[in-house]
Amino acid sequence: MKKLKRSSDAKIAGVCGGIAEYVNVDPTLIRLATVAIAIFTVVFPVVLVYFIAMAVMPEESEA
């Protein structure tokens, strides 16, 4: 069974890398999608969701 966890392949906190591993997609695509959503919408909610995910998702070594 897969578990959502922060990745050790981290650029900032490993959230996008962890999501990419969970859905079996290249982490660069998730990172680009996150940046695109932040640019084309309001940035604050995207950053808030990222920090919430960073606080909630366990690190790869903890999971």
Gaussian input, Z-matrix of N, CA and C with variables (Angstrom, degrees):
# hf/3-21g

backbone

0 1
 N
 C     1     B1
 C     2     B2     1     A1
 N     3     B3     2     A2     1     D1
 C     4     B4     3     A3     2     D2
 C     5     B5     4     A4     3     D3
 N     6     B6     5     A5     4     D4
 C     7     B7     6     A6     5     D5
 C     8     B8     7     A7     6     D6
 N     9     B9     8     A8     7     D7
 C    10    B10     9     A9     8     D8
 C    11    B11    10    A10     9     D9
 N    12    B12    11    A11    10    D10
 C    13    B13    12    A12    11    D11
 C    14    B14    13    A13    12    D12
 N    15    B15    14    A14    13    D13
 C    16    B16    15    A15    14    D14
 C    17    B17    16    A16    15    D15
 N    18    B18    17    A17    16    D16
 C    19    B19    18    A18    17    D17
 C    20    B20    19    A19    18    D18
 N    21    B21    20    A20    19    D19
 C    22    B22    21    A21    20    D20
 C    23    B23    22    A22    21    D21
 N    24    B24    23    A23    22    D22
 C    25    B25    24    A24    23    D23
 C    26    B26    25    A25    24    D24
 N    27    B27    26    A26    25    D25
 C    28    B28    27    A27    26    D26
 C    29    B29    28    A28    27    D27
 N    30    B30    29    A29    28    D28
 C    31    B31    30    A30    29    D29
 C    32    B32    31    A31    30    D30
 N    33    B33    32    A32    31    D31
 C    34    B34    33    A33    32    D32
 C    35    B35    34    A34    33    D33
 N    36    B36    35    A35    34    D34
 C    37    B37    36    A36    35    D35
 C    38    B38    37    A37    36    D36
 N    39    B39    38    A38    37    D37
 C    40    B40    39    A39    38    D38
 C    41    B41    40    A40    39    D39
 N    42    B42    41    A41    40    D40
 C    43    B43    42    A42    41    D41
 C    44    B44    43    A43    42    D42
 N    45    B45    44    A44    43    D43
 C    46    B46    45    A45    44    D44
 C    47    B47    46    A46    45    D45
 N    48    B48    47    A47    46    D46
 C    49    B49    48    A48    47    D47
 C    50    B50    49    A49    48    D48
 N    51    B51    50    A50    49    D49
 C    52    B52    51    A51    50    D50
 C    53    B53    52    A52    51    D51
 N    54    B54    53    A53    52    D52
 C    55    B55    54    A54    53    D53
 C    56    B56    55    A55    54    D54
 N    57    B57    56    A56    55    D55
 C    58    B58    57    A57    56    D56
 C    59    B59    58    A58    57    D57
 N    60    B60    59    A59    58    D58
 C    61    B61    60    A60    59    D59
 C    62    B62    61    A61    60    D60
 N    63    B63    62    A62    61    D61
 C    64    B64    63    A63    62    D62
 C    65    B65    64    A64    63    D63
 N    66    B66    65    A65    64    D64
 C    67    B67    66    A66    65    D65
 C    68    B68    67    A67    66    D66
 N    69    B69    68    A68    67    D67
 C    70    B70    69    A69    68    D68
 C    71    B71    70    A70    69    D69
 N    72    B72    71    A71    70    D70
 C    73    B73    72    A72    71    D71
 C    74    B74    73    A73    72    D72
 N    75    B75    74    A74    73    D73
 C    76    B76    75    A75    74    D74
 C    77    B77    76    A76    75    D75
 N    78    B78    77    A77    76    D76
 C    79    B79    78    A78    77    D77
 C    80    B80    79    A79    78    D78
 N    81    B81    80    A80    79    D79
 C    82    B82    81    A81    80    D80
 C    83    B83    82    A82    81    D81
 N    84    B84    83    A83    82    D82
 C    85    B85    84    A84    83    D83
 C    86    B86    85    A85    84    D84
 N    87    B87    86    A86    85    D85
 C    88    B88    87    A87    86    D86
 C    89    B89    88    A88    87    D87
 N    90    B90    89    A89    88    D88
 C    91    B91    90    A90    89    D89
 C    92    B92    91    A91    90    D90
 N    93    B93    92    A92    91    D91
 C    94    B94    93    A93    92    D92
 C    95    B95    94    A94    93    D93
 N    96    B96    95    A95    94    D94
 C    97    B97    96    A96    95    D95
 C    98    B98    97    A97    96    D96
 N    99    B99    98    A98    97    D97
 C   100   B100    99    A99    98    D98
 C   101   B101   100   A100    99    D99
 N   102   B102   101   A101   100   D100
 C   103   B103   102   A102   101   D101
 C   104   B104   103   A103   102   D102
 N   105   B105   104   A104   103   D103
 C   106   B106   105   A105   104   D104
 C   107   B107   106   A106   105   D105
 N   108   B108   107   A107   106   D106
 C   109   B109   108   A108   107   D107
 C   110   B110   109   A109   108   D108
 N   111   B111   110   A110   109   D109
 C   112   B112   111   A111   110   D110
 C   113   B113   112   A112   111   D111
 N   114   B114   113   A113   112   D112
 C   115   B115   114   A114   113   D113
 C   116   B116   115   A115   114   D114
 N   117   B117   116   A116   115   D115
 C   118   B118   117   A117   116   D116
 C   119   B119   118   A118   117   D117
 N   120   B120   119   A119   118   D118
 C   121   B121   120   A120   119   D119
 C   122   B122   121   A121   120   D120
 N   123   B123   122   A122   121   D121
 C   124   B124   123   A123   122   D122
 C   125   B125   124   A124   123   D123
 N   126   B126   125   A125   124   D124
 C   127   B127   126   A126   125   D125
 C   128   B128   127   A127   126   D126
 N   129   B129   128   A128   127   D127
 C   130   B130   129   A129   128   D128
 C   131   B131   130   A130   129   D129
 N   132   B132   131   A131   130   D130
 C   133   B133   132   A132   131   D131
 C   134   B134   133   A133   132   D132
 N   135   B135   134   A134   133   D133
 C   136   B136   135   A135   134   D134
 C   137   B137   136   A136   135   D135
 N   138   B138   137   A137   136   D136
 C   139   B139   138   A138   137   D137
 C   140   B140   139   A139   138   D138
 N   141   B141   140   A140   139   D139
 C   142   B142   141   A141   140   D140
 C   143   B143   142   A142   141   D141
 N   144   B144   143   A143   142   D142
 C   145   B145   144   A144   143   D143
 C   146   B146   145   A145   144   D144
 N   147   B147   146   A146   145   D145
 C   148   B148   147   A147   146   D146
 C   149   B149   148   A148   147   D147
 N   150   B150   149   A149   148   D148
 C   151   B151   150   A150   149   D149
 C   152   B152   151   A151   150   D150
 N   153   B153   152   A152   151   D151
 C   154   B154   153   A153   152   D152
 C   155   B155   154   A154   153   D153
 N   156   B156   155   A155   154   D154
 C   157   B157   156   A156   155   D155
 C   158   B158   157   A157   156   D156
 N   159   B159   158   A158   157   D157
 C   160   B160   159   A159   158   D158
 C   161   B161   160   A160   159   D159
 N   162   B162   161   A161   160   D160
 C   163   B163   162   A162   161   D161
 C   164   B164   163   A163   162   D162
 N   165   B165   164   A164   163   D163
 C   166   B166   165   A165   164   D164
 C   167   B167   166   A166   165   D165
 N   168   B168   167   A167   166   D166
 C   169   B169   168   A168   167   D167
 C   170   B170   169   A169   168   D168
 N   171   B171   170   A170   169   D169
 C   172   B172   171   A171   170   D170
 C   173   B173   172   A172   171   D171
 N   174   B174   173   A173   172   D172
 C   175   B175   174   A174   173   D173
 C   176   B176   175   A175   174   D174
 N   177   B177   176   A176   175   D175
 C   178   B178   177   A177   176   D176
 C   179   B179   178   A178   177   D177
 N   180   B180   179   A179   178   D178
 C   181   B181   180   A180   179   D179
 C   182   B182   181   A181   180   D180
 N   183   B183   182   A182   181   D181
 C   184   B184   183   A183   182   D182
 C   185   B185   184   A184   183   D183
 N   186   B186   185   A185   184   D184
 C   187   B187   186   A186   185   D185
 C   188   B188   187   A187   186   D186

   B1=1.4512
   B2=1.5342
   B3=1.3241
   B4=1.4574
   B5=1.5169
   B6=1.3398
   B7=1.4548
   B8=1.5199
   B9=1.3045
   B10=1.4503
   B11=1.5221
   B12=1.3299
   B13=1.4586
   B14=1.5139
   B15=1.3312
   B16=1.4599
   B17=1.5149
   B18=1.3093
   B19=1.4529
   B20=1.5233
   B21=1.3247
   B22=1.4592
   B23=1.5233
   B24=1.3473
   B25=1.4629
   B26=1.5240
   B27=1.3402
   B28=1.4509
   B29=1.5160
   B30=1.3138
   B31=1.4602
   B32=1.5278
   B33=1.3191
   B34=1.4666
   B35=1.5292
   B36=1.3187
   B37=1.4630
   B38=1.5224
   B39=1.3132
   B40=1.4536
   B41=1.5126
   B42=1.3255
   B43=1.4686
   B44=1.5323
   B45=1.3148
   B46=1.4711
   B47=1.5214
   B48=1.3319
   B49=1.4625
   B50=1.5106
   B51=1.3248
   B52=1.4607
   B53=1.5130
   B54=1.3152
   B55=1.4634
   B56=1.5259
   B57=1.3288
   B58=1.4617
   B59=1.5272
   B60=1.3169
   B61=1.4700
   B62=1.5258
   B63=1.3224
   B64=1.4614
   B65=1.5245
   B66=1.3463
   B67=1.4661
   B68=1.5274
   B69=1.3379
   B70=1.4639
   B71=1.5320
   B72=1.3353
   B73=1.4563
   B74=1.5324
   B75=1.3358
   B76=1.4516
   B77=1.5385
   B78=1.3308
   B79=1.4726
   B80=1.5279
   B81=1.3216
   B82=1.4603
   B83=1.5295
   B84=1.3154
   B85=1.4685
   B86=1.5264
   B87=1.3106
   B88=1.4684
   B89=1.5247
   B90=1.3236
   B91=1.4618
   B92=1.5326
   B93=1.3297
   B94=1.4643
   B95=1.5281
   B96=1.3178
   B97=1.4658
   B98=1.5287
   B99=1.3165
   B100=1.4631
   B101=1.5197
   B102=1.3090
   B103=1.4654
   B104=1.5275
   B105=1.3318
   B106=1.4678
   B107=1.5289
   B108=1.3107
   B109=1.4730
   B110=1.5205
   B111=1.3242
   B112=1.4643
   B113=1.5244
   B114=1.3241
   B115=1.4695
   B116=1.5243
   B117=1.3256
   B118=1.4564
   B119=1.5228
   B120=1.3139
   B121=1.4679
   B122=1.5243
   B123=1.2802
   B124=1.4559
   B125=1.5316
   B126=1.3154
   B127=1.4573
   B128=1.5253
   B129=1.3232
   B130=1.4592
   B131=1.5299
   B132=1.3452
   B133=1.4700
   B134=1.5280
   B135=1.3177
   B136=1.4677
   B137=1.5229
   B138=1.3131
   B139=1.4677
   B140=1.5215
   B141=1.3115
   B142=1.4624
   B143=1.5259
   B144=1.3276
   B145=1.4677
   B146=1.5260
   B147=1.3360
   B148=1.4642
   B149=1.5290
   B150=1.3338
   B151=1.4663
   B152=1.5274
   B153=1.3172
   B154=1.4685
   B155=1.5257
   B156=1.3481
   B157=1.4626
   B158=1.5241
   B159=1.3354
   B160=1.4569
   B161=1.5337
   B162=1.3217
   B163=1.4591
   B164=1.5238
   B165=1.3257
   B166=1.4598
   B167=1.5312
   B168=1.3339
   B169=1.4665
   B170=1.5288
   B171=1.3331
   B172=1.4686
   B173=1.5303
   B174=1.3283
   B175=1.4568
   B176=1.5151
   B177=1.3176
   B178=1.4560
   B179=1.5279
   B180=1.3118
   B181=1.4616
   B182=1.5310
   B183=1.3353
   B184=1.4595
   B185=1.5190
   B186=1.3247
   B187=1.4715
   B188=1.5035
   A1=108.88
   A2=116.27
   A3=121.28
   A4=110.49
   A5=115.25
   A6=120.89
   A7=108.26
   A8=115.21
   A9=121.08
   A10=108.14
   A11=115.98
   A12=121.06
   A13=109.04
   A14=116.34
   A15=120.14
   A16=108.99
   A17=116.34
   A18=122.42
   A19=111.49
   A20=115.05
   A21=119.52
   A22=109.67
   A23=117.11
   A24=122.97
   A25=107.24
   A26=115.56
   A27=120.77
   A28=112.19
   A29=115.66
   A30=121.52
   A31=109.03
   A32=117.01
   A33=120.78
   A34=108.99
   A35=117.07
   A36=119.60
   A37=112.78
   A38=118.60
   A39=121.68
   A40=115.26
   A41=117.36
   A42=120.71
   A43=110.60
   A44=117.41
   A45=120.34
   A46=111.13
   A47=116.82
   A48=120.28
   A49=111.82
   A50=117.28
   A51=121.36
   A52=112.53
   A53=116.46
   A54=120.55
   A55=109.83
   A56=116.54
   A57=120.70
   A58=111.30
   A59=117.62
   A60=120.35
   A61=110.83
   A62=116.70
   A63=121.19
   A64=111.77
   A65=116.96
   A66=120.69
   A67=112.13
   A68=116.80
   A69=123.34
   A70=111.82
   A71=115.27
   A72=123.42
   A73=107.24
   A74=116.23
   A75=120.95
   A76=109.79
   A77=118.64
   A78=120.86
   A79=113.52
   A80=117.31
   A81=120.08
   A82=111.05
   A83=117.46
   A84=120.42
   A85=111.28
   A86=116.71
   A87=120.65
   A88=110.04
   A89=116.76
   A90=120.43
   A91=111.10
   A92=116.84
   A93=120.30
   A94=111.54
   A95=116.88
   A96=120.43
   A97=110.76
   A98=117.06
   A99=120.98
   A100=110.61
   A101=117.24
   A102=121.04
   A103=110.47
   A104=117.41
   A105=120.95
   A106=110.72
   A107=116.93
   A108=120.09
   A109=109.74
   A110=116.65
   A111=119.88
   A112=111.69
   A113=117.64
   A114=120.85
   A115=111.49
   A116=116.99
   A117=120.61
   A118=114.60
   A119=117.15
   A120=121.54
   A121=107.30
   A122=116.20
   A123=120.68
   A124=108.10
   A125=117.17
   A126=122.45
   A127=112.36
   A128=118.74
   A129=121.77
   A130=113.97
   A131=120.35
   A132=118.78
   A133=113.28
   A134=117.23
   A135=120.37
   A136=109.58
   A137=116.83
   A138=120.88
   A139=110.12
   A140=117.42
   A141=121.34
   A142=111.41
   A143=116.96
   A144=121.01
   A145=110.45
   A146=116.88
   A147=120.63
   A148=110.68
   A149=117.02
   A150=119.85
   A151=111.91
   A152=117.82
   A153=120.77
   A154=109.72
   A155=116.02
   A156=120.19
   A157=110.58
   A158=116.80
   A159=120.81
   A160=110.60
   A161=116.97
   A162=120.77
   A163=112.50
   A164=117.18
   A165=121.56
   A166=112.91
   A167=116.47
   A168=120.24
   A169=110.06
   A170=116.80
   A171=118.09
   A172=110.63
   A173=116.14
   A174=119.67
   A175=109.31
   A176=116.50
   A177=121.77
   A178=111.59
   A179=117.24
   A180=120.45
   A181=112.54
   A182=117.47
   A183=121.25
   A184=112.90
   A185=116.95
   A186=120.64
   A187=113.10
   D1=131.66
   D2=178.92
   D3=-76.56
   D4=146.88
   D5=173.74
   D6=-127.25
   D7=139.92
   D8=178.44
   D9=-78.85
   D10=121.89
   D11=-179.28
   D12=-147.48
   D13=157.72
   D14=176.96
   D15=-70.48
   D16=143.68
   D17=-175.28
   D18=-89.10
   D19=153.20
   D20=172.37
   D21=-78.92
   D22=-14.46
   D23=174.89
   D24=-85.42
   D25=71.52
   D26=-170.56
   D27=-106.89
   D28=138.57
   D29=169.78
   D30=-96.86
   D31=-41.18
   D32=176.53
   D33=-118.56
   D34=-68.16
   D35=-178.08
   D36=-131.48
   D37=-2.27
   D38=178.01
   D39=89.73
   D40=5.62
   D41=-178.14
   D42=-67.04
   D43=-51.12
   D44=-179.20
   D45=-64.74
   D46=-38.83
   D47=177.05
   D48=-63.79
   D49=-38.78
   D50=177.91
   D51=-67.16
   D52=-40.78
   D53=177.10
   D54=-64.48
   D55=-41.18
   D56=179.38
   D57=-63.48
   D58=-41.66
   D59=177.34
   D60=-64.55
   D61=-37.84
   D62=-178.65
   D63=-65.23
   D64=-41.36
   D65=-178.41
   D66=-97.04
   D67=3.60
   D68=176.22
   D69=59.57
   D70=53.62
   D71=179.58
   D72=-129.74
   D73=157.92
   D74=176.98
   D75=-62.61
   D76=130.11
   D77=-178.86
   D78=-58.95
   D79=-29.57
   D80=179.65
   D81=-63.20
   D82=-35.77
   D83=178.36
   D84=-65.52
   D85=-41.62
   D86=178.60
   D87=-66.00
   D88=-42.46
   D89=179.02
   D90=-63.10
   D91=-44.52
   D92=178.73
   D93=-64.53
   D94=-39.44
   D95=177.91
   D96=-64.28
   D97=-39.55
   D98=179.07
   D99=-64.54
   D100=-44.26
   D101=178.70
   D102=-65.63
   D103=-41.63
   D104=179.56
   D105=-63.06
   D106=-42.24
   D107=178.38
   D108=-63.52
   D109=-41.13
   D110=179.30
   D111=-65.33
   D112=-37.12
   D113=-178.55
   D114=-73.38
   D115=-44.11
   D116=-173.60
   D117=-88.61
   D118=-2.49
   D119=173.88
   D120=-127.29
   D121=-162.03
   D122=177.41
   D123=-81.09
   D124=129.64
   D125=-173.44
   D126=-68.57
   D127=-38.85
   D128=-173.09
   D129=-55.64
   D130=-47.73
   D131=179.96
   D132=-62.59
   D133=-35.02
   D134=179.73
   D135=-66.27
   D136=-44.30
   D137=178.86
   D138=-65.55
   D139=-40.32
   D140=178.81
   D141=-62.29
   D142=-45.51
   D143=178.44
   D144=-63.45
   D145=-38.68
   D146=178.67
   D147=-62.15
   D148=-46.44
   D149=-179.49
   D150=-67.75
   D151=-34.64
   D152=175.86
   D153=-64.77
   D154=-44.41
   D155=178.52
   D156=-63.04
   D157=-38.39
   D158=178.86
   D159=-63.16
   D160=-36.71
   D161=-179.42
   D162=-76.73
   D163=-32.19
   D164=-173.68
   D165=-88.61
   D166=-39.09
   D167=-175.61
   D168=-73.91
   D169=131.02
   D170=177.11
   D171=-73.51
   D172=155.52
   D173=176.03
   D174=-71.27
   D175=159.42
   D176=-177.32
   D177=-58.31
   D178=-37.91
   D179=-179.28
   D180=-71.70
   D181=-24.80
   D182=179.72
   D183=-82.68
   D184=-27.17
   D185=-173.43
   D186=-79.08

